[in-house]
Amino acid sequence: MKVELLARIIVFVALVLTATSMLCESRNQCESTPEQQGMDSAVLSPGLREIGGQSKGLHSLIVARNGCVVLEAYWPPYSRNQKHYLNSATKSVLSALVGIAIQEGKLHEDDFVLPFFRDYVPQNADPRSKRITIKHLLTMSSGISWPQTAKGENASVEMDKSPDWVRFILNRPMAAESGAVTNYSNGDAHLLSAVLQKATGMTALGFAQKRLFELMGIQDVAWNTDPQGRSVGSAALQMRPIDMLQFGLLYMYHGEFDGRNLVDTKWVESSLTAHVKIATAGGPADYGYYWWLYPERKLFEAWGGAGQRISVFRDLGIVVVMTADIPQDIPRSPLAARVYDVVEQSVKSPRSLPENPSGVSDLNRAIAELIGR
């Protein structure tokens, strides 16, 4: 039975990796062998085998170079056609939507937040709250008190239980002057989603469908809401991993998709500029507008808890997508770092390498062994 299952997995992975004649998933994406994109299968195979037991909890792994998928694997029961929660990687998509709204003149980075919620602002509101801007929300520096730890007080958990999340956020005390302190906050992100809805007249999901997803051929999405029907800004977007790849490619290509600029290039670059540092268990990390930045790797990343990643190595033309259920995952993850090492080491040339059928076959086997564990 185990041999039969392994055989089926090998056949599936082989089809994914070698189906260069298949129709592309979209106009910005193709499928290819690693060698056709200047990557060495003989480096990928032992690297994946070395990862081995560390991969427990992974649900999918996709590697693309130059817009072409060179590796695509799913751990049963997950598959290409199954949506996955992005968790906090949702924030990066929200950032793109805010950029589009700004491009359309519906929002400005220096807009104050409270005027969008006049009915919600308490009469005795802290004067500092009146100075919160869109940019403060994008950089997790609103100053609103938001403890968010696994142990002790967790404002995110309290918000989830409240009857009106926006009212809950605005009723929180101020802990600092806006812009003075950076504190990772799901409250800031959800408040930004509510602002976007006020500015556009559509939920973040509705705006995304009209201004982004439909234009990219992305159809199978879902986005959970708060009790008032607002898209959850901090998390809860669901996409297929192959569509998460599309979003990564959009940012790799400076906001352009199929020759059309969907997100303003200046906004993309501003989003990928370090505005603050966020404290993490793996050490402080540079943070843009809801993007994690690792200049030492020339990497920018949409990250979500439990191992959701859209990782872009623009200089190498590579996007890596991972979905998972790894509760202990952190932004600076040892598993992700090892995957990135393997992918980077496999890059040998900006041009195609000689075909290596035996190397591709061994890569198929390595992936089958990995997902068959």
N, C-alpha and C positions, 0 to 999 in steps of 0.2 A: 504493500500500500504506500509506504514511504517513498520507494523507488518510483512508483507511478506518479505520485504527486510531484516529485522532483523533476521528472521528465516533462510533465505538463508546464511547470514553471519555466524550464529551459526553453521550451517551444515558445511560450508567451514572450519571454524576454528577447529571444532571438528575433521574433517578429517585430518587436518594438525598435530594436537597435538596427535592423538591417532593411527596414521597409522604406528605402529611399524612393521607391517609385509610387508610394501611397500618396493620396491627396493630403495636402497640408491641412493642419487644424485651422489655420488662418493665413492671411496673406503675409503676415510678419513672421511666420514660423515654418520651419521645414524639419525633416528628420534626416539623419546622416549617421555614418560611422564616425567614430572619433578621428580616425586618420584623415578623413575628408576635411576636417576642421583643424588640422595641425596638431591633434592630440594623440598620444600613444596609448593604445589599448593595453600594451604590455606593462605600463606603469599603473593604469587604473586597476587592473585585475588584482595584483598582490596588495595594493593599497586597500581595496575593499575587503579582501580576506583578513587583513590585519585589523581592520575596524571590528569585524566579527561580532563578538559578544557585546561590545559597546553600543551596538545598534538596537538593542532591545527597546521597544517602544516606538520605533520609527513606523510611520504609516506610508510615506512616499518619499522618493528621492528623484529629482530631475536635474540634469545638467545640460545646459545648452551653450553652444558657442556660435557667434555670428548669427544668432537667431535660429540655429538648427539644433534640435534635440539629439544629443549623442548618447544619453543614458536616461532611461525612464523605468523606474521600478516601483511596485506597490506590494506592500505586505498584506497578505490575506487577512480580513476579507475586503480590503480597500481596493479600489480600481480607478481607472482614468475617469469614469463617468460619475464618480461619487464626490459630492461637495464635502468640504472640511472647514471647520471653524478656524478663522485666522487668529482668534484671540486678539492680543494687542497689536498685531500687524495690521489690524483694521485701521489703526490710527494713521498709518502711512497713506492709505486710500483716502481717508478723510482729509488729510493734508492736501492731496491732489485736488479734491473737490473744492476746498476753500480757495486754492489757487485759481481754479476755473471761475469761481464766483467773483474773485477779485479782478480777473481778466475781463469779465463781463460788466464790471462796474457796480456790482451788487454789494460788494464789501471792500473794505480797505484795512490794511494791517493795523493802522493806528486808530481804527474805530473803537470807541468805548463800548463795553459789553452791557452794562446795566440798562442803557436806554432801550435795548431790545426786550427787556422784561420789566417794564414799569409797574405792572400789577403784582410783581413778585418781590420787589425790593422793600424790605422792612423800613418803617419810618425812621428807626434808630440805626440805620445802616452805618457801618464803619466808613468814615470818609475815604479810607484807603481803597475800599472796594470800588468806589466810583472811578478810580484811575486804572482799572483792569482793562487791557486792550486785547484785540484779537491776537496780536503777536505774543502777549504774555501767555495766552492759552496754548499757543503753538509751541512755546518753549518751556511749558510746565513751570511757569514762574508767576502765576496769578497772585500768590501770597495767601490764598485761601488755605486754611488749616486742613491738611489731608493726610493723616497717618494711614499708612497702607502696608502693614506688615502681617506676616502669617501669625505672629503671636502678639497679643495685646489688642489695642484698638485698631479697627480697620474700617475706615470711612466708606470704602467701596462696598463692603458687605452691608453696612448700615444703609447705604443708598439703595442697594438692591431690594431691601425690605421696605423702603419708604413708599408711600402712595404717590408721590410726585417727586421725581428725581431732581428736576431743575430747582424746585423750591427747596429741597434738601440742601443742594449745593450752595445756593445763595444765602441760606440761613446759617451756613457754617461760619465760625469766627475767622477773622483775618489773623494770620500768624506773622505776616511780614508785609512790608511795602511791596507793591507789585513790581516785578523786575529785579528785586533785591536778592531773592533766594530761589533756588531751583529745587523742586520737590516733585518726584514722579507722582502724577495724580490722574486717576481715571475721571475724577470730577472735572478737571479742566477740559479733558477731551469730550466728555458728554455735553458739557456746557457749550463747547464749540459746535457740536452737531446741532444743538438747539438754536444757536445763532444762525447757522447755515440755513436751517429750515425757515426761520423768520425772514431772512434776507431773500430767499429764492421762492418761497411759497411751496416748496416741496420738501419731503423728507430727504435725508442724505441718500437713502436708497433710490428714491424717485429721481433725484438730481443726477445720481451716478448712472442710472439706466439711460437717461436722455442725453447726457453730456459726455459720457465716457464709455460705458459698457457696450451699448448698442453700436457705437461707432467702431468698436474693436471686435465685434462679433461675439461678445461674451453675453450669453443668455441665461445660463443656469446659475443664478445667484439668489441668496436670501440674506436678510439682515434683521435680527431680532430688534424689538422695540421696548421702550419704557412704558409705564402704564398709560401715558398720554399719546402713545403712538409715534414717538420720536425715535429715529434710528439710534441705537446705542453707539455713542461716539467712541467709547473706549475699547470696544470689542464686538464680537457677535456677528460680524460679516462672515458669510459662508461662500466659498468659491471652490471650483475644482482646482487641484494643483496645477494642471496644464494652463488654466486661466490666470492663476497667480503668476506663472511664468510670463504671460503676456504683459502683466502690469510691470514686472521687473524689466522687461524689454523696453517698455514705454519710457522708463526712467533712464535706462542705459542709453537710449537714443534721444536724450534731452527733451522728452515730452512729445516726440514725433511718432506717429503710427501710420504706416502705409503712405508716406509722403505728406501727411496732414498733421499740423501741429495741434494736438489735443490739449496739452498743458503748456502754458507759456514757458519758454526756455529759461527766462530769467527767474521764474518762480521755481522751476526744478533746481536750478543751481543755488538759489537762496535756500531752498529746503535741504540741500546737501552741503551747506556751509555750517560749520560748528558755531552755534550761538551760545550754548551752555554746556556744562558737563553734568552728567547724571551719575550718581553713586550706584554701583552694582556690587553684587557679591564677588564678582571677578575683578573688581577694580573700577575706577571712574572711567566713563566713556564719553566721547564727544557726541553731542546731540544736535541735530538740525531741527527742521519742522517735522517732528514725529518720525525721523529717520535716525538710526544708530550709525555712527561714523567711526571707521577704524583706519585712519590714514596710514598706519604702519603696514597694513595689508592692501592699501588702496582699494578698500571695500566699503560700500554702504549697504545698509540692511534694514528691511522691515522685519521686526522681530515680535513674536507673540509668545506668551507663556506656554510652557509644556512642549516647546520645540518647533514652533511655526516660524519659518524663515523664507524670505525672498532676498537673496544675497546677490549683489551686483559687483563684479570686478570689471569695471568699464574699460580699463586699459587692456585687459585680456579679451574683451568681448564675451565674457562669461556671465551667465546667470545660473544660480543654484537655488532650487526650491526644495524645502523639506517640510513635511507635516508629521506630527508625532503626538504621543501622549507620554511625555517624560516630565513628571511633576517637578523634579529637581533641576530642570533646565534653567540656565541663566543666559543673559546676553552674551557674555564671554564664555561660551560653552566649550569644554574640552573635546566633546564629540564633534561639534561643528568645526572646530579648529582642525581636527584631524582630517575631516572630509575635505576642507579647503586645501590643506597641505597636499593631499593626494591629487586633487583636481589641478592645482597650480603646477605641481611637478610633472603632470602629464602633458602640459603644453610645451611643444617642442618648436613650433614654427607658426608664423602668421599665414602660411600657405599650406596646402594639402601635403600630406605625407604619402609615401607609397602604401597602397592597400595592404592590409595584414589580416587575411581571413582567419588564420589560426589564432591570432591575437584577439579578434572579435569573438570567436567561438569560446576562447578561454574567459573572456569578459562576461559572456552570457552565463557560463558556468559559475563564475564568481558571484554574480548577482543572484543567481538561483540559489546558491548556497547561503547567501546572506539573508534573503527573504524567506528561505525555507526553514530557518532556525526555529 
